Amino acid sequence: MIMGFRPGDLVWVVSDASHIVRNEEIATKAVILQKIPESIWYRVYMSWSDKTKVTDFPAHMLRKIESADRRLGDETLG
């Protein structure tokens, strides 16, 4: 199942839709910037280690960070 995202949504970047984020401290986080028209791809601003990048991912590689996880994401992505 592919879920829709909105600009500003905080997401994990995963290798596939069934992937479970086990170590949140080192997991790659991203903010949705926009949906690429006529596709399943999203442009995101991602952060990992001490690096950042704007890039595109298909929806199945993104998992929305739930509200319980959001505090961690808000503190580490900025």
Short mmCIF file of the C-alpha atoms (twelve columns), coordinates in Angstrom:
data_MODEL
# 
_entry.id   MODEL 
# 
loop_
_atom_site.group_PDB 
_atom_site.id 
_atom_site.type_symbol 
_atom_site.label_atom_id 
_atom_site.label_alt_id 
_atom_site.label_comp_id 
_atom_site.label_asym_id 
_atom_site.label_seq_id 
_atom_site.Cartn_x 
_atom_site.Cartn_y 
_atom_site.Cartn_z 
_atom_site.pdbx_PDB_model_num 
ATOM 1  C CA . MET A 1  0.000  0.000  0.000   1 
ATOM 2  C CA . ILE A 2  1.386  3.394  -1.004  1 
ATOM 3  C CA . MET A 3  0.294  6.247  1.180   1 
ATOM 4  C CA . GLY A 4  0.078  9.857  0.152   1 
ATOM 5  C CA . PHE A 5  2.366  12.449 1.687   1 
ATOM 6  C CA . ARG A 6  1.981  16.185 1.997   1 
ATOM 7  C CA . PRO A 7  4.640  18.902 1.914   1 
ATOM 8  C CA . GLY A 8  6.123  19.212 5.384   1 
ATOM 9  C CA . ASP A 9  5.553  15.573 6.362   1 
ATOM 10 C CA . LEU A 10 8.499  14.065 8.223   1 
ATOM 11 C CA . VAL A 11 9.495  10.623 6.878   1 
ATOM 12 C CA . TRP A 12 12.066 7.859  7.234   1 
ATOM 13 C CA . VAL A 13 13.890 6.831  4.041   1 
ATOM 14 C CA . VAL A 14 13.855 3.005  3.876   1 
ATOM 15 C CA . SER A 15 15.018 0.360  1.420   1 
ATOM 16 C CA . ASP A 16 11.506 -1.050 0.904   1 
ATOM 17 C CA . ALA A 17 7.974  -0.651 2.244   1 
ATOM 18 C CA . SER A 18 8.269  -3.543 4.724   1 
ATOM 19 C CA . HIS A 19 11.450 -2.157 6.318   1 
ATOM 20 C CA . ILE A 20 11.240 -1.414 10.048  1 
ATOM 21 C CA . VAL A 21 13.329 1.458  11.394  1 
ATOM 22 C CA . ARG A 22 15.345 -0.172 14.165  1 
ATOM 23 C CA . ASN A 23 17.901 2.474  15.081  1 
ATOM 24 C CA . GLU A 24 16.270 5.897  14.928  1 
ATOM 25 C CA . GLU A 25 19.467 7.697  15.886  1 
ATOM 26 C CA . ILE A 26 21.217 6.750  12.645  1 
ATOM 27 C CA . ALA A 27 18.203 6.321  10.344  1 
ATOM 28 C CA . THR A 28 17.868 8.701  7.401   1 
ATOM 29 C CA . LYS A 29 15.136 11.267 7.898   1 
ATOM 30 C CA . ALA A 30 13.576 13.588 5.327   1 
ATOM 31 C CA . VAL A 31 10.950 16.291 4.926   1 
ATOM 32 C CA . ILE A 32 8.574  16.062 1.973   1 
ATOM 33 C CA . LEU A 33 8.982  19.101 -0.285  1 
ATOM 34 C CA . GLN A 34 6.617  18.158 -3.116  1 
ATOM 35 C CA . LYS A 35 5.071  15.320 -5.085  1 
ATOM 36 C CA . ILE A 36 6.507  14.909 -8.572  1 
ATOM 37 C CA . PRO A 37 3.487  15.348 -10.911 1 
ATOM 38 C CA . GLU A 38 2.099  12.272 -12.682 1 
ATOM 39 C CA . SER A 39 4.279  9.841  -10.692 1 
ATOM 40 C CA . ILE A 40 4.758  8.044  -7.364  1 
ATOM 41 C CA . TRP A 41 7.927  10.045 -6.664  1 
ATOM 42 C CA . TYR A 42 8.432  12.733 -4.028  1 
ATOM 43 C CA . ARG A 43 11.130 15.404 -3.745  1 
ATOM 44 C CA . VAL A 44 12.544 15.446 -0.218  1 
ATOM 45 C CA . TYR A 45 15.089 17.330 1.856   1 
ATOM 46 C CA . MET A 46 16.985 14.525 3.571   1 
ATOM 47 C CA . SER A 47 19.430 14.422 6.451   1 
ATOM 48 C CA . TRP A 48 21.847 11.656 7.497   1 
ATOM 49 C CA . SER A 49 25.006 11.736 9.585   1 
ATOM 50 C CA . ASP A 50 25.990 15.407 9.288   1 
ATOM 51 C CA . LYS A 51 24.927 15.749 5.656   1 
ATOM 52 C CA . THR A 52 21.846 17.076 3.851   1 
ATOM 53 C CA . LYS A 53 20.582 16.777 0.291   1 
ATOM 54 C CA . VAL A 54 17.505 17.458 -1.842  1 
ATOM 55 C CA . THR A 55 16.653 14.361 -3.872  1 
ATOM 56 C CA . ASP A 56 13.729 12.289 -5.193  1 
ATOM 57 C CA . PHE A 57 12.410 8.963  -3.883  1 
ATOM 58 C CA . PRO A 58 9.491  6.727  -4.865  1 
ATOM 59 C CA . ALA A 59 6.691  6.589  -2.301  1 
ATOM 60 C CA . HIS A 60 7.471  2.964  -1.321  1 
ATOM 61 C CA . MET A 61 10.866 4.082  0.046   1 
ATOM 62 C CA . LEU A 62 9.293  6.604  2.420   1 
ATOM 63 C CA . ARG A 63 7.576  5.892  5.747   1 
ATOM 64 C CA . LYS A 64 5.802  8.662  7.589   1 
ATOM 65 C CA . ILE A 65 7.204  9.311  11.052  1 
ATOM 66 C CA . GLU A 66 4.368  8.892  13.523  1 
ATOM 67 C CA . SER A 67 3.689  11.511 16.191  1 
ATOM 68 C CA . ALA A 68 5.419  9.452  18.923  1 
ATOM 69 C CA . ASP A 69 8.596  9.428  16.796  1 
ATOM 70 C CA . ARG A 70 8.266  13.035 15.666  1 
ATOM 71 C CA . ARG A 71 10.093 14.555 18.647  1 
ATOM 72 C CA . LEU A 72 13.267 12.721 17.624  1 
ATOM 73 C CA . GLY A 73 12.907 13.825 14.008  1 
ATOM 74 C CA . ASP A 74 12.218 17.447 14.895  1 
ATOM 75 C CA . GLU A 75 15.371 17.587 17.012  1 
ATOM 76 C CA . THR A 76 17.683 15.980 14.453  1 
ATOM 77 C CA . LEU A 77 16.480 17.436 11.152  1 
ATOM 78 C CA . GLY A 78 16.861 21.091 10.755  1 
# 
